């Protein structure tokens, strides 16, 4: 997406459209909340089959939420950054660390208080665990150059997030709209934060190309 010579006007348009759509979805979902911030009809419709199918196996819920836990996500974040660093792509390595964590901070200190949806004793919208997982995955997909790796990372993230969503709803950690809003918010923030870094990514791309040429 950000390789040398690839920042075409068409890609810029698609990136802008994705940011606008993601922001619109994030902002529109709270308009469906009832006055008390409780579950919507959509939440109940999605949660009902999950509970009816898996409530007898609570261990499944616990297993499904594991990929969203910090002890899994932070090592993955470090590995991704180390991989970019190993390739000499230092700006990408730095962005891989900074962008997802900045997205988590913005969600915690700005978005959650803004929409003020309470569940139990915490602010639930957008889902923080979802934002963390999706922000890391989105940042890696944006920063990596290989199309094949992008596709594989996207597929793995989708599978992991679907499982996490089922687990969080089943455990009553979040409502489905919290999770959907978290996906939209995370993708929007990462795309928006990475966009101004285009020049830095070009530096990495040129350095990597120069190193490869020197080896030859």
Secondary structure, 3 states (H helix, E strand, C coil): CCCCCCCCHHHHHHHHHHHHHHHHHHHHHHHHCCCCCCCCHHHHHHHHHHHHHHCCCHHHHHHHCHHHCHHHHHHHHHHHHHHHHHCCCHHHHHHHHHHHHHHHHHHHHHHHHHHCCEECCEECCCCHHHHHHHHHHHHHHHHCCCHHHHHHHHHHHHHHHHHHHHHHHHCCCCCHHHHHHHHHHHHHHHHHHHHCCHHHHHHHHHHHHHHHHHHC
